[in-house]
Amino acid sequence: MTKVTIIGATGRVGQYAALSISRIPYIREIQLYGRDGSQSLLDGITRDLIDSFAATGTASVVRWSCDLADMKGSDVVIITAGVARRPDQDRLDLAHENAKIVADLSKQVQKYAPESMIMMVTNPVDIMTSVALRYSGKKPHQVFGLGTHLDSMRLKSLIASFFQVHVSEVHTRIIGEHGESMVPLWSATTIGGIQISNLPSFGNLPIDDIMGMVRSSGQQIIASKGATVWGPGDAIATIIKTLLGNENRILTLSAYVKSEVHNIGDVCIGVPARINKDGVFPVSIRLDPLEVHAFQRSVERIRGLTEQILQNLQQSDSKQ
């Protein structure tokens, strides 16, 4: 039985993630954290969740706090806190604003829950995962981000719709940045166990249009309803279930990759990773030459931006 803390629980993603995580049968306790001043909202969220638990027969206990010390004993700490992205704003524009928040929170996680793992949701998630890794002092397999898992699920859904098959028949992945330079792995995409390129109708697949929809999906949802909520919330819960259930499934998350993908790495970025109770472990894979080139470009982009953000944080720390 396990304890999960959600930092940023007053946000819409944090709230829905709490509800979705509560459905995992072996979750013992969900700790909601919000900034001082959000006590009333946290209390309301908690009471609402308790009512939901009563209706569904959920045995989890939910508590709220504005004191980070209450994350003590957490198995996983999920960080969703940060400045929200505007409809016209690139995820990377958020980096400077959110890096300071994530750096401070990561140090607090290590102080109060040193045995925990950190799951990063705050955008830009790849860079924030690196910030959390640096400032928490945890080992690489203990810190990971939502990465391209949701992007992969969006691609999976669009492929299923085109080929008119159940979504469970499609297996595909997007690696690289959770953003513009993401890389679809068509070489690793199958439908019903059949390599997608071996299907005659593959030639009619509007690849550019589909990838355009995947890349713009988040912005379109934000523009329409203010935030992406249910997709990220359920994606978070799927990863937590895989992790704490020791399932050894392979999902595509933002993790520190060194040389597992064609010796390209030294950065936190979306890669296939084996997930179990010990953490997140990137899987060694071989790609098509075009995919290797695209992944290299994505890594170089994120690595450069990550180095810049970490340098800015270091300069800021030295002035304090």
C-alpha positions as CSV (number, residue, x, y, z in Angstrom):
1,M,0.0,0.0,0.0
2,T,1.4,3.3,-1.0
3,K,1.3,7.1,-0.6
4,V,1.2,9.6,-3.4
5,T,1.6,13.3,-3.0
6,I,0.4,15.8,-5.6
7,I,2.1,19.2,-5.5
8,G,-0.1,21.7,-7.3
9,A,-3.3,19.9,-6.3
10,T,-5.5,23.0,-6.7
11,G,-5.0,23.0,-10.5
12,R,-7.3,21.2,-12.8
13,V,-4.8,18.6,-13.8
14,G,-3.8,18.0,-10.2
15,Q,-7.5,17.6,-9.1
16,Y,-8.4,15.2,-11.9
17,A,-5.1,13.2,-11.4
18,A,-6.1,12.7,-7.8
19,L,-9.4,11.3,-8.7
20,S,-7.9,9.0,-11.4
21,I,-5.1,7.8,-9.1
22,S,-7.7,7.0,-6.4
23,R,-9.1,4.3,-8.6
24,I,-5.8,2.3,-8.3
25,P,-6.6,-0.4,-5.8
26,Y,-3.3,-0.4,-3.8
27,I,-3.1,3.4,-3.2
28,R,-3.4,3.9,0.5
29,E,-3.1,7.6,0.8
30,I,-3.3,10.7,-1.5
31,Q,-1.7,13.8,-0.1
32,L,-2.8,17.1,-1.8
33,Y,-0.5,20.1,-1.5
34,G,-1.3,23.7,-2.3
35,R,0.3,27.0,-1.5
36,D,-0.6,28.9,1.6
37,G,-3.8,30.8,1.0
38,S,-5.4,27.9,-0.9
39,Q,-6.7,26.2,2.3
40,S,-10.4,26.7,1.5
41,L,-10.0,25.3,-2.0
42,L,-8.0,22.3,-0.9
43,D,-10.6,21.6,1.8
44,G,-13.4,21.7,-0.8
45,I,-11.5,19.5,-3.3
46,T,-10.8,17.0,-0.5
47,R,-14.4,16.8,0.6
48,D,-15.6,16.4,-3.0
49,L,-13.1,13.5,-3.5
50,I,-14.3,11.9,-0.3
51,D,-17.9,12.0,-1.6
52,S,-16.7,10.4,-4.8
53,F,-14.9,7.7,-2.8
54,A,-18.1,6.9,-0.9
55,A,-20.0,6.6,-4.1
56,T,-17.5,4.3,-5.8
57,G,-16.4,2.3,-2.7
58,T,-12.8,3.6,-2.9
59,A,-10.7,2.8,0.1
60,S,-8.0,5.5,-0.3
61,V,-7.6,8.2,2.2
62,V,-7.2,11.7,1.0
63,R,-5.7,14.6,3.0
64,W,-4.7,18.2,2.2
65,S,-1.9,20.4,3.4
66,C,0.0,23.7,2.8
67,D,3.0,22.3,4.6
68,L,5.5,20.4,2.4
69,A,6.6,18.4,5.4
70,D,3.4,16.4,5.1
71,M,4.7,14.7,2.0
72,K,6.8,12.5,4.4
73,G,6.5,8.8,3.6
74,S,5.5,9.4,0.0
75,D,6.4,6.7,-2.5
76,V,5.9,9.1,-5.4
77,V,5.6,12.9,-5.5
78,I,3.9,14.3,-8.6
79,I,4.8,17.9,-9.4
80,T,2.1,19.7,-11.4
81,A,2.8,23.2,-9.9
82,G,3.8,26.1,-12.1
83,V,2.7,28.8,-14.4
84,A,0.0,27.6,-16.8
85,R,0.5,27.8,-20.5
86,R,-1.5,30.3,-22.5
87,P,-3.1,29.2,-25.8
88,D,-0.5,31.1,-27.9
89,Q,2.4,30.2,-25.7
90,D,5.1,27.6,-26.5
91,R,5.9,25.2,-23.7
92,L,9.5,26.4,-23.8
93,D,8.4,30.0,-23.1
94,L,7.5,28.7,-19.7
95,A,10.9,27.3,-18.9
96,H,12.4,30.4,-17.1
97,E,9.3,31.0,-15.0
98,N,8.8,27.4,-14.0
99,A,12.4,26.4,-13.4
100,K,12.7,28.3,-10.2
101,I,9.5,26.8,-8.9
102,V,10.5,23.3,-9.7
103,A,14.1,23.7,-8.4
104,D,12.8,24.8,-5.0
105,L,10.1,22.1,-4.8
106,S,12.6,19.4,-5.8
107,K,14.9,20.4,-2.9
108,Q,11.9,20.2,-0.6
109,V,11.0,16.7,-1.9
110,Q,14.4,15.4,-1.1
111,K,14.3,17.0,2.3
112,Y,11.0,15.6,3.4
113,A,10.6,12.5,1.2
114,P,14.1,11.3,0.4
115,E,13.0,7.8,-0.5
116,S,10.3,8.9,-3.0
117,M,10.4,9.1,-6.7
118,I,9.5,12.4,-8.5
119,M,7.1,12.5,-11.5
120,M,7.3,15.8,-13.4
121,V,4.2,17.2,-15.1
122,T,5.1,20.9,-15.1
123,N,6.0,22.2,-18.6
124,P,8.2,22.2,-20.5
125,V,8.4,18.8,-19.0
126,D,11.7,17.6,-20.4
127,I,13.6,20.6,-19.1
128,M,11.7,20.5,-15.8
129,T,12.6,16.8,-15.4
130,S,16.3,17.8,-15.7
131,V,15.8,20.6,-13.2
132,A,14.2,18.2,-10.7
133,L,17.0,15.6,-11.2
134,R,19.7,18.2,-10.6
135,Y,18.1,19.9,-7.6
136,S,16.7,16.9,-5.8
137,G,20.0,15.0,-5.9
138,K,18.1,11.8,-6.7
139,K,19.3,9.1,-8.9
140,P,18.3,9.2,-12.6
141,H,15.9,6.3,-12.4
142,Q,14.0,8.0,-9.5
143,V,13.1,11.1,-11.5
144,F,10.9,11.1,-14.7
145,G,8.4,13.2,-16.5
146,L,5.1,12.7,-18.4
147,G,7.1,13.3,-21.5
148,T,5.7,12.0,-24.8
149,H,3.4,9.4,-23.3
150,L,0.3,11.5,-23.9
151,D,1.6,12.4,-27.4
152,S,2.0,8.7,-28.2
153,M,-1.6,8.0,-27.0
154,R,-2.9,10.9,-29.3
155,L,-1.0,9.4,-32.2
156,K,-2.4,5.9,-31.4
157,S,-5.9,7.2,-31.4
158,L,-5.6,9.0,-34.7
159,I,-4.0,5.9,-36.3
160,A,-6.9,3.7,-35.0
161,S,-9.4,6.1,-36.4
162,F,-7.8,6.1,-39.8
163,F,-7.6,2.3,-40.1
164,Q,-10.9,1.8,-38.3
165,V,-9.6,-0.6,-35.7
166,H,-9.9,-0.7,-31.9
167,V,-7.3,1.5,-30.3
168,S,-5.8,-1.4,-28.4
169,E,-4.7,-2.9,-31.8
170,V,-2.4,0.0,-32.4
171,H,1.1,0.1,-30.9
172,T,3.2,3.2,-31.6
173,R,5.5,5.7,-29.9
174,I,6.6,9.2,-30.1
175,I,10.1,10.0,-28.7
176,G,12.1,13.2,-28.3
177,E,10.8,16.5,-27.1
178,H,7.2,16.9,-25.7
179,G,6.9,19.7,-28.2
180,E,7.6,20.8,-31.8
181,S,10.6,18.5,-32.4
182,M,8.8,15.2,-31.3
183,V,9.7,12.2,-33.4
184,P,7.1,9.5,-34.4
185,L,8.5,6.0,-34.7
186,W,6.8,4.6,-37.7
187,S,9.4,1.9,-37.8
188,A,8.0,0.7,-34.5
189,T,4.3,1.1,-35.3
190,T,2.1,-2.0,-35.7
191,I,-1.6,-2.7,-36.1
192,G,-2.7,-6.1,-34.8
193,G,1.0,-7.1,-34.7
194,I,1.5,-6.2,-38.4
195,Q,4.1,-3.6,-39.3
196,I,2.2,-0.5,-40.4
197,S,4.2,-0.1,-43.6
198,N,3.1,-3.6,-44.7
199,L,-0.5,-2.5,-44.8
200,P,-1.5,-1.4,-48.4
201,S,-3.5,1.6,-47.0
202,F,-0.4,2.9,-45.3
203,G,0.4,4.8,-48.4
204,N,-2.8,6.8,-48.0
205,L,-2.1,7.7,-44.4
206,P,-1.8,11.6,-44.1
207,I,1.3,11.5,-41.9
208,D,1.9,15.2,-41.9
209,D,-1.7,16.1,-41.1
210,I,-1.8,13.5,-38.3
211,M,1.4,14.8,-36.7
212,G,0.2,18.3,-37.1
213,M,-2.9,17.3,-35.1
214,V,-0.7,15.6,-32.4
215,R,1.5,18.7,-32.0
216,S,-1.4,21.1,-31.9
217,S,-3.8,19.1,-29.8
218,G,-2.8,20.6,-26.4
219,Q,-3.0,24.2,-27.7
220,Q,-6.4,23.5,-29.3
221,I,-7.8,22.1,-26.1
222,I,-6.4,25.0,-24.1
223,A,-7.9,27.5,-26.5
224,S,-11.3,25.7,-26.3
225,K,-11.7,24.9,-22.6
226,G,-8.8,26.6,-20.9
227,A,-6.7,23.6,-20.0
228,T,-5.9,20.0,-20.9
229,V,-7.2,17.9,-17.9
230,W,-8.6,14.5,-18.5
231,G,-5.9,13.3,-21.0
232,P,-3.0,14.3,-18.8
233,G,-4.8,13.2,-15.6
234,D,-5.5,9.6,-16.8
235,A,-2.0,9.4,-18.4
236,I,-0.5,10.3,-15.0
237,A,-2.6,7.6,-13.3
238,T,-1.6,5.0,-15.9
239,I,2.1,5.7,-15.2
240,I,1.6,5.6,-11.4
241,K,-0.3,2.3,-11.7
242,T,2.5,0.9,-13.8
243,L,5.2,2.1,-11.5
244,L,3.7,1.1,-8.1
245,G,2.2,-2.1,-9.5
246,N,5.7,-3.2,-10.5
247,E,4.3,-4.0,-14.0
248,N,7.5,-3.8,-16.0
249,R,5.6,-2.2,-18.9
250,I,7.4,0.0,-21.5
251,L,6.0,3.5,-21.8
252,T,7.5,6.6,-23.4
253,L,8.4,9.0,-20.7
254,S,10.9,11.8,-20.2
255,A,13.9,10.2,-18.5
256,Y,17.6,10.7,-18.4
257,V,19.0,9.0,-21.4
258,K,22.8,8.5,-21.7
259,S,23.6,6.2,-24.7
260,E,20.6,3.9,-25.0
261,V,19.4,5.4,-28.3
262,H,22.3,5.3,-30.8
263,N,24.6,6.8,-28.2
264,I,22.6,10.0,-28.3
265,G,21.6,11.6,-25.0
266,D,23.0,13.1,-21.8
267,V,19.6,14.8,-21.3
268,C,16.1,14.1,-20.0
269,I,13.8,13.6,-23.0
270,G,11.1,11.2,-24.2
271,V,12.3,7.7,-24.7
272,P,10.8,4.2,-24.2
273,A,11.5,3.1,-20.7
274,R,10.8,0.0,-18.6
275,I,8.8,1.0,-15.5
276,N,8.6,-0.9,-12.2
277,K,8.6,-0.3,-8.4
278,D,12.4,0.6,-8.6
279,G,11.9,3.4,-11.1
280,V,12.2,4.2,-14.8
281,F,14.9,2.7,-16.9
282,P,15.4,3.7,-20.6
283,V,15.4,0.8,-23.1
284,S,18.1,0.4,-25.7
285,I,16.6,0.7,-29.2
286,R,17.7,0.9,-32.8
287,L,15.9,3.3,-35.2
288,D,15.7,4.0,-38.9
289,P,18.3,6.4,-40.1
290,L,15.8,9.3,-40.6
291,E,14.4,8.7,-37.1
292,V,17.9,8.8,-35.7
293,H,18.6,12.1,-37.4
294,A,15.3,13.6,-36.1
295,F,15.9,12.3,-32.6
296,Q,19.4,13.8,-32.7
297,R,18.0,17.2,-33.6
298,S,15.4,17.0,-30.9
299,V,18.0,16.0,-28.2
300,E,20.3,18.8,-29.3
301,R,17.5,21.3,-29.0
302,I,16.4,20.2,-25.5
303,R,19.9,19.7,-24.3
304,G,20.9,23.2,-25.3
305,L,17.8,24.8,-23.7
306,T,18.3,22.6,-20.6
307,E,21.9,23.8,-20.2
308,Q,20.8,27.4,-20.5
309,I,18.1,27.0,-17.9
310,L,20.4,25.2,-15.4
311,Q,23.0,27.9,-16.0
312,N,20.5,30.6,-15.3
313,L,19.4,28.9,-12.1
314,Q,23.0,28.5,-11.0
315,Q,23.7,32.2,-11.5
316,S,20.5,33.0,-9.6
317,D,21.6,30.8,-6.7
318,S,25.0,32.4,-6.6
319,K,23.4,35.8,-6.1
320,Q,21.4,34.7,-3.1
